[in-house]
Amino acid sequence: MKKILILALSGLFTLGSMAQQKVVQTAGRDALGDFAPEFAHLNDDILFGEVWSRNDLLSLRDRSMITVTSLISQGLTDSSLTYHLQTAKNNGITRTEISEIITHIAFYAGWPKAWAAFRLAKDVWNEDEKGDDAKAAFQREMIFPIGEPNMQYAKYFIGNSYLAPLSNEQVAFSNVTFEPGCRNNWHIHKATEGGGQLLVGVAGRGWYQEEGKPAVEILPGTVIHIPANVKHWHGAAKDSWFAHLAFTVPGEHADTEWLEPVNDEEYGKLK
């Protein structure tokens, strides 16, 4: 049974953006297609193809937390839990977060189950043991969440960024986090009246630049006013994680026009 379970959990991958992520699974048919075709169909097409793929209702990160909690609560601290811990890490759960999740589970599922889960989790997050996960360490520097990978706008960024929407009432704003060296393309917040954007540095060090002007360093507390219809870019310094709040200023016929990437040579000159 354990061998079948391990095989059924292998071969998982995803397609599409975060908003329309489709989980594709073939392990059921690979392992049991001839022996139990209906089980293979339920595993590949229903469990993963439909339930895990309903990310408009719950993100893959949320589903990973639910699955890990369920397995630990049942005492299934075997290879199936290892697989789902690895999946949870791939879906953005940090070493610090999984430690807190398992600690919380311990009070409800039992202390021995938590000990067993921690032994597996330490192996999965092993490369983060020394000095802690850089992402988790950066998270501790600020009060706002890092959020989810910014897949919807990834094609307009060089490097990895993360987005945490904070409010859509009155004035919409989000926390945007950039890994070292990550920056967005040149772009323009267009509007016929009003519009533009406001940035507030939260943690780390980054840059903002308008076309034809020198780049401006952004530190925690730095406020950047971006008028409508001005070509600009912003992002992290080469050697620092960076996060800023991004406030959308209401405007008439507001839209964002994405343009070319920031020149690597010019970016490399920034100190």
C-alpha positions, -999 to +999 in steps of 0.1 A: +000+000+000+028+024+009+045+017-024+013+025-044+008+057-024+044+069-031+040+061-068+006+079-069+021+110-054+050+112-080+050+131-113+030+162-102+035+195-121+015+227-128+006+247-159-005+283-163-004+315-142-014+317-105-048+329-114-055+299-136-031+272-124-038+237-136-024+208-118-016+179-141-010+144-126+000+112-145+012+090-116-021+072-112-021+060-148+017+054-148+014+031-117-021+017-118-035+023-153-038-013-162-045-027-127-070-001-114-079+023-142-108+039-123-086+046-093-060+061-116-087+083-132-099+095-098-064+102-086-051+120-117-082+137-131-104+143-101-082+147-070-054+166-088-070+176-121-101+192-105-098+195-067-062+207-065-067+229-096-096+249-080-071+277-071-097+304-076-112+291-044-081+281-025-045+287-036-020+258-039-003+272-008-036+269+012-042+234-001-007+223+009-013+236+044-046+217+046-031+185+033+000+186+055-023+192+086-046+163+076-017+138+071+000+148+104-033+146+123-038+110+110-003+101+120+007+095+083+043+106+088+058+085+060+069+092+024+035+107+016+040+134+041+075+140+029+061+145-006+035+170+006+061+189+027+082+192-004+051+204-024+043+229+004+078+243+002+075+246-036+042+264-031+058+291-009+057+279+027+089+288+044+109+270+071+096+294+097+060+290+087+061+251+086+077+252+121+048+273+134+022+251+115+035+219+130+038+235+165+001+245+162-009+211+150+008+194+180-017+208+205-046+192+185-031+161+168-007+150+195+029+157+205+044+124+191+029+131+157+045+166+157+079+151+166+077+127+137+066+155+113+094+178+125+120+151+116+107+150+080+103+188+077+139+194+089+151+172+060+129+190+034+140+225+046+176+213+053+193+238+030+176+266+049+190+254+083+221+277+082+212+312+089+175+305+081+156+308+049+165+342+034+129+348+025+117+340+060+145+362+075+133+391+053+097+385+064+107+390+100+120+425+091+085+438+082+050+437+096+033+431+062+032+397+046+054+388+016+024+371-001+022+348-031+046+346-061+036+374-084+028+351-114+002+373-130+028+400-137+059+378-139+064+385-176+069+422-168+096+415-141+132+404-142+137+380-113+111+368-087+086+391-070+057+385-046+024+402-041+003+406-010-029+426-016-038+445+016-069+464+008-093+471-021-115+495-002-112+533-006-077+532-019-063+499-032-028+490-021-006+459-019+028+450-004+052+441-033+084+421-024+114+418-047+142+393-044+177+407-048+182+420-083+145+418-092+129+448-109+099+455-131+100+467-167+097+504-176+060+512-175+035+540-174+003+544-153-019+561-178-049+583-169-068+612-185-074+627-150-059+618-116-042+584-116-006+575-109+009+555-080+024+560-045+052+538-032+063+536+005+095+517+013+088+489+039+120+469+042+153+463+025+168+486-002+155+494-037+155+518-065+130+540-084+138+558-116+118+581-140+129+583-176+156+609-181+163+613-144+188+596-120+176+566-100+164+573-064+172+550-036+142+536-016+147+527+020+121+519+047+100+550+051+109+565+017+078+579-001+078+580-039+051+600-057+046+587-093+025+610-115+002+596-141+017+592-176+053+592-165+076+564-177+094+547-148+106+515-131+112+502-096+128+472-079+154+458-055+190+466-052+214+439-065+224+428-030+192+433-010+156+420-007+132+449-010+095+455-003+073+485-008+037+494-004+021+503-038-010+525-036-031+529-067-043+565-071-078+566-086-081+582-120-102+585-151-095+559-178-066+545-158-045+517-173-009+505-171+012+502-202+041+478-198+073+485-218+108+472-223+130+457-195+155+479-177+189+477-194+211+453-175+242+475-179+225+506-166+210+486-137+244+471-129+259+506-124+235+514-095+252+511-061 
